[in-house]
Amino acid sequence: MILPRIAVTSGEPAGIGPELCLRLAGYDGPGHPVILADRDLLAARAEAIGLNVLFRDFCPQNPVDRNRLDVLHVPLAAPAIPGELNPANGAYVLALLDRALAGCRSGEFAAMATAPVHKGVINVAGVHFTGHTEYLAEKTGTPLVVMMLAGATERGPLRVALATTHLPLKNVSAAITGEVLEKTLRILHADLQRKYRLASPRILVAGLNPHAGEGGYLGREEIDVIIPVLDKLRSEGMQLSGPHPADTVFTPPVLAQGDAVLAMYHDQGLTALKYATFGRGINVTLGLPIIRTSVDHGTALAMAGSGRADPGSLFEAVAEATRMAVSQ
């Protein structure tokens, strides 16, 4: 059986990304991970944390060898020291993403999974960067993508998509227009069907305001924007419920009625998701012409080089990217 090749970008070189990627040596889950990184960086980090890893230069004709780690070499601009950010390597981090994206678009890779990056140092390097999600959308010319995090819980899978992503809280209300909300729900619905094989997905939609606005006394966004969009899409056959108060939509009785939750802003949805699944959760970008998954955590600079970073989220990101690639 030919396993789908998954491009794994190693992320911020001063963070835990390189050592998480090293843990993919011996990976026995679905898919064939190919690490995009500076080869010498990986070798130095393996020595620092006491891992004996056999590397192999990536070639598309390579058969799967679980005893060796396939590496697609992308050179660092400057030496990387664990825990010490260096803006000189900002372009390196973006080069990893660009190479993985090119490989996904050409068919060289079936999907990409990304280790964490540090948004701040990329901006200090002179590149406006708000996150993987927005960067990949711009690079692929995709007008709107949807950020969704997912993870396994004792009660089953939890999927949380976002109507807005990396925005200051004061800007969220203005960003939630009827047009954006409708397009977001259409993307979420379509990818739950296509990538998760849910024939008629049930989507729970959170309100923006406390108590979902309480009939307009605590805000009118639900009445003026959210409810009209839900009514329109329900008339087309979508299974949408809400707007639900955000403080109860994540309770077990409500979650049992849906396959995914659409939250209105970043922390409204991801606080609950990460509490329930941290270390096992992943990030999925919906709406792109390629498959992209990611870990659900940051660069953990203080932990870099210690060998203590948990690779569970990256393992699941590779596995989920593979499952989605096979399902299409």
C-alpha positions as CSV (number, residue, x, y, z in Angstrom):
1,M,0.0,0.0,0.0
2,I,1.3,3.5,-0.9
3,L,1.0,5.8,2.0
4,P,0.1,9.4,1.4
5,R,3.1,11.7,1.8
6,I,2.5,14.5,4.4
7,A,4.7,17.5,4.4
8,V,5.5,18.5,8.0
9,T,6.9,22.0,8.4
10,S,9.2,22.2,11.5
11,G,8.1,25.8,12.4
12,E,10.0,28.3,14.5
13,P,13.6,26.9,14.8
14,A,14.1,28.2,18.3
15,G,11.0,26.5,19.6
16,I,9.9,23.0,20.1
17,G,8.9,22.3,16.5
18,P,12.2,20.7,15.4
19,E,12.2,18.2,18.3
20,L,8.5,17.4,17.8
21,C,9.4,16.5,14.2
22,L,12.3,14.3,15.4
23,R,9.7,12.2,17.4
24,L,8.2,11.2,14.1
25,A,11.1,8.9,13.6
26,G,9.5,5.5,14.0
27,Y,6.0,6.9,13.5
28,D,3.7,4.1,12.9
29,G,0.4,5.9,12.3
30,P,-1.3,6.6,8.9
31,G,0.6,8.5,6.4
32,H,4.3,9.0,5.5
33,P,5.6,12.2,7.1
34,V,8.3,14.2,5.3
35,I,10.0,16.8,7.5
36,L,10.8,20.2,6.0
37,A,13.7,21.7,8.0
38,D,17.3,22.5,8.0
39,R,19.0,19.1,8.2
40,D,21.8,20.3,10.5
41,L,19.3,21.9,12.8
42,L,17.5,18.6,13.2
43,A,20.8,16.7,13.8
44,A,22.0,19.2,16.4
45,R,18.6,19.1,18.2
46,A,18.6,15.3,18.2
47,E,22.0,15.3,19.8
48,A,21.0,17.9,22.4
49,I,18.0,15.9,23.6
50,G,19.7,12.5,23.3
51,L,17.8,11.0,20.3
52,N,19.4,8.6,17.9
53,V,17.7,9.4,14.6
54,L,18.6,8.1,11.2
55,F,18.0,10.8,8.5
56,R,17.4,10.3,4.8
57,D,17.2,13.0,2.1
58,F,13.7,13.1,0.8
59,C,13.1,11.8,-2.7
60,P,9.6,11.2,-4.1
61,Q,10.7,7.7,-5.1
62,N,11.8,6.7,-1.6
63,P,9.8,3.7,-0.3
64,V,8.5,4.1,3.3
65,D,11.2,3.3,5.8
66,R,9.9,3.6,9.4
67,N,13.4,3.4,10.7
68,R,14.6,6.6,9.0
69,L,13.3,10.1,8.9
70,D,12.8,11.6,5.5
71,V,14.0,15.3,5.5
72,L,13.5,17.9,2.8
73,H,16.4,20.3,3.5
74,V,15.6,24.0,3.7
75,P,18.6,26.0,4.9
76,L,18.5,28.3,7.9
77,A,19.5,31.9,7.4
78,A,21.3,32.0,10.8
79,P,22.1,29.5,13.6
80,A,19.2,28.6,15.8
81,I,19.5,28.5,19.5
82,P,16.7,26.8,21.5
83,G,14.6,29.4,23.3
84,E,16.3,32.5,21.6
85,L,14.2,34.0,18.8
86,N,16.2,35.5,15.8
87,P,14.4,37.6,13.3
88,A,17.0,36.6,10.7
89,N,15.2,33.2,10.5
90,G,11.7,34.7,9.8
91,A,12.1,34.2,6.1
92,Y,13.2,30.6,6.8
93,V,10.0,29.8,8.6
94,L,7.9,31.2,5.7
95,A,10.1,29.3,3.2
96,L,9.1,26.1,4.9
97,L,5.4,26.9,4.4
98,D,5.9,28.0,0.8
99,R,7.8,24.8,-0.1
100,A,5.1,22.6,1.6
101,L,2.4,24.5,-0.2
102,A,4.0,24.1,-3.5
103,G,4.4,20.4,-3.0
104,C,0.7,20.1,-2.0
105,R,-0.4,22.0,-5.1
106,S,1.8,19.9,-7.4
107,G,0.7,16.6,-6.0
108,E,4.1,15.9,-4.5
109,F,2.5,15.8,-1.1
110,A,-1.1,14.8,-0.2
111,A,-1.4,17.3,2.6
112,M,0.7,19.4,5.0
113,A,0.9,19.5,8.8
114,T,2.5,22.4,10.5
115,A,4.5,22.7,13.7
116,P,4.1,26.0,15.6
117,V,5.5,29.4,14.5
118,H,6.1,32.6,16.4
119,K,4.0,35.4,14.9
120,G,5.9,38.1,16.7
121,V,9.3,37.4,15.4
122,I,8.1,37.1,11.8
123,N,6.6,40.6,12.1
124,V,9.8,41.9,13.6
125,A,11.5,40.4,10.5
126,G,9.5,42.8,8.4
127,V,6.6,40.5,7.2
128,H,3.1,41.2,8.3
129,F,1.9,37.8,9.6
130,T,-1.2,37.0,11.6
131,G,-1.0,33.2,11.4
132,H,-0.8,30.1,9.2
133,T,-4.5,30.3,8.4
134,E,-4.4,33.8,6.9
135,Y,-1.0,33.3,5.2
136,L,-2.1,30.2,3.4
137,A,-5.4,31.8,2.4
138,E,-3.4,34.7,0.8
139,K,-0.9,32.5,-0.9
140,T,-3.7,30.3,-2.5
141,G,-5.9,33.2,-3.4
142,T,-8.7,31.9,-1.2
143,P,-11.0,34.8,-0.2
144,L,-12.2,33.1,3.0
145,V,-11.0,30.2,5.0
146,V,-12.3,28.8,8.2
147,M,-10.1,27.9,11.2
148,M,-11.3,24.7,13.0
149,L,-9.8,22.9,15.9
150,A,-10.7,19.4,16.7
151,G,-9.8,16.7,19.2
152,A,-11.0,13.5,20.8
153,T,-12.9,13.6,24.1
154,E,-14.4,10.8,26.3
155,R,-17.8,11.7,24.7
156,G,-16.5,11.6,21.1
157,P,-14.9,14.1,18.7
158,L,-15.1,17.8,19.4
159,R,-14.9,20.2,16.5
160,V,-14.9,24.0,17.0
161,A,-14.8,26.4,14.0
162,L,-14.4,30.2,14.2
163,A,-16.3,32.9,12.5
164,T,-13.3,35.3,13.2
165,T,-9.7,34.4,14.0
166,H,-6.9,36.6,15.2
167,L,-8.6,39.8,15.8
168,P,-8.6,42.2,18.8
169,L,-11.8,41.7,20.7
170,K,-12.9,45.3,20.1
171,N,-13.0,44.5,16.3
172,V,-15.0,41.2,16.4
173,S,-18.5,42.6,16.3
174,A,-17.9,44.7,13.1
175,A,-16.2,41.7,11.4
176,I,-19.2,39.4,11.9
177,T,-21.3,40.5,8.9
178,G,-24.1,38.5,7.4
179,E,-22.0,37.8,4.3
180,V,-19.0,36.6,6.3
181,L,-21.2,34.4,8.5
182,E,-23.0,32.8,5.6
183,K,-19.8,32.1,3.7
184,T,-18.2,30.6,6.9
185,L,-21.1,28.3,7.5
186,R,-21.1,27.2,3.9
187,I,-17.4,26.3,4.0
188,L,-17.8,24.5,7.3
189,H,-20.8,22.5,6.1
190,A,-19.1,21.6,2.8
191,D,-15.8,20.4,4.4
192,L,-17.6,18.5,7.1
193,Q,-19.3,16.6,4.2
194,R,-16.2,16.2,2.0
195,K,-13.4,15.8,4.5
196,Y,-15.3,14.2,7.4
197,R,-17.8,12.2,5.4
198,L,-20.8,13.6,7.4
199,A,-23.7,13.5,4.9
200,S,-25.8,16.0,6.8
201,P,-23.7,17.7,9.4
202,R,-25.3,19.3,12.5
203,I,-23.8,22.6,13.4
204,L,-24.3,24.4,16.7
205,V,-23.9,28.1,16.3
206,A,-22.9,30.2,19.3
207,G,-24.1,33.7,19.9
208,L,-21.8,36.6,20.2
209,N,-23.2,38.3,23.4
210,P,-23.8,37.0,26.9
211,H,-26.9,34.8,26.9
212,A,-26.9,35.1,23.1
213,G,-28.1,38.7,23.5
214,E,-31.1,37.9,25.7
215,G,-33.6,39.1,23.2
216,G,-31.6,42.2,22.3
217,Y,-31.1,43.5,25.9
218,L,-27.4,42.5,25.9
219,G,-26.7,43.2,22.2
220,R,-28.5,43.0,18.9
221,E,-25.9,41.0,16.8
222,E,-27.9,37.8,17.2
223,I,-31.2,39.5,16.0
224,D,-29.7,41.6,13.3
225,V,-27.0,39.3,11.8
226,I,-26.9,35.8,13.1
227,I,-30.5,34.7,13.1
228,P,-31.3,35.9,9.6
229,V,-28.3,33.9,8.2
230,L,-29.3,30.8,10.1
231,D,-32.9,31.1,8.9
232,K,-31.8,31.5,5.3
233,L,-29.4,28.4,5.4
234,R,-32.0,26.3,7.2
235,S,-34.4,27.0,4.4
236,E,-31.8,25.3,2.1
237,G,-31.7,22.2,4.2
238,M,-28.7,22.8,6.5
239,Q,-29.0,21.5,10.0
240,L,-28.2,24.6,12.1
241,S,-29.2,25.3,15.7
242,G,-28.7,28.4,17.7
243,P,-27.6,31.0,18.4
244,H,-26.7,29.3,21.6
245,P,-25.4,31.1,24.7
246,A,-21.6,30.5,24.5
247,D,-21.5,29.5,28.2
248,T,-23.8,26.5,27.7
249,V,-23.1,25.4,24.1
250,F,-20.1,23.4,25.3
251,T,-22.1,21.4,27.9
252,P,-22.5,17.7,27.1
253,P,-26.2,17.8,26.5
254,V,-25.9,20.5,23.9
255,L,-22.8,19.1,22.3
256,A,-24.5,15.7,21.9
257,Q,-26.9,17.4,19.4
258,G,-24.2,18.5,17.0
259,D,-21.2,17.5,14.9
260,A,-19.4,20.8,15.2
261,V,-19.7,24.2,16.9
262,L,-19.2,27.6,15.2
263,A,-17.9,30.1,17.7
264,M,-17.9,33.8,17.0
265,Y,-14.4,34.6,18.1
266,H,-11.1,33.0,19.0
267,D,-11.2,32.6,22.7
268,Q,-14.9,31.9,22.9
269,G,-14.4,28.6,21.1
270,L,-10.8,27.6,21.7
271,T,-10.8,28.0,25.5
272,A,-13.3,25.2,25.7
273,L,-11.7,23.1,23.0
274,K,-8.2,23.3,24.5
275,Y,-9.4,22.6,28.0
276,A,-11.0,19.4,26.7
277,T,-8.3,18.2,24.3
278,F,-5.0,19.9,24.9
279,G,-2.1,17.8,23.8
280,R,-4.4,15.8,21.6
281,G,-6.1,18.5,19.6
282,I,-5.3,19.8,16.2
283,N,-6.0,22.8,14.0
284,V,-7.6,22.3,10.5
285,T,-7.9,25.0,7.9
286,L,-11.1,24.5,6.0
287,G,-11.8,26.0,2.6
288,L,-8.3,25.8,1.1
289,P,-7.6,24.0,-2.1
290,I,-5.2,21.8,-0.1
291,I,-5.4,19.9,3.1
292,R,-3.6,21.6,6.1
293,T,-3.6,20.5,9.7
294,S,-1.5,21.8,12.6
295,V,-0.7,21.4,16.3
296,D,-3.0,23.2,18.7
297,H,-0.2,24.8,20.8
298,G,2.6,27.4,20.5
299,T,6.3,27.3,20.2
300,A,7.0,26.8,24.0
301,L,10.3,28.6,23.8
302,A,11.0,27.9,27.5
303,M,10.8,24.2,26.9
304,A,12.8,24.1,23.6
305,G,15.9,21.9,23.7
306,S,14.7,20.1,26.9
307,G,13.3,17.0,25.2
308,R,10.2,17.2,27.3
309,A,7.8,18.5,24.6
310,D,4.8,16.2,24.0
311,P,4.5,15.2,20.3
312,G,0.9,14.0,20.6
313,S,-0.7,16.9,18.8
314,L,1.7,16.7,15.9
315,F,1.2,12.9,15.6
316,E,-2.6,13.5,15.4
317,A,-2.1,16.3,12.9
318,V,-0.3,14.0,10.6
319,A,-2.8,11.2,11.1
320,E,-5.8,13.5,10.5
321,A,-4.2,15.0,7.4
322,T,-3.8,11.5,6.1
323,R,-7.4,10.5,6.9
324,M,-8.7,13.6,5.1
325,A,-6.5,13.0,2.1
326,V,-7.7,9.4,1.8
327,S,-11.3,10.3,2.1
328,Q,-11.4,12.7,-0.8
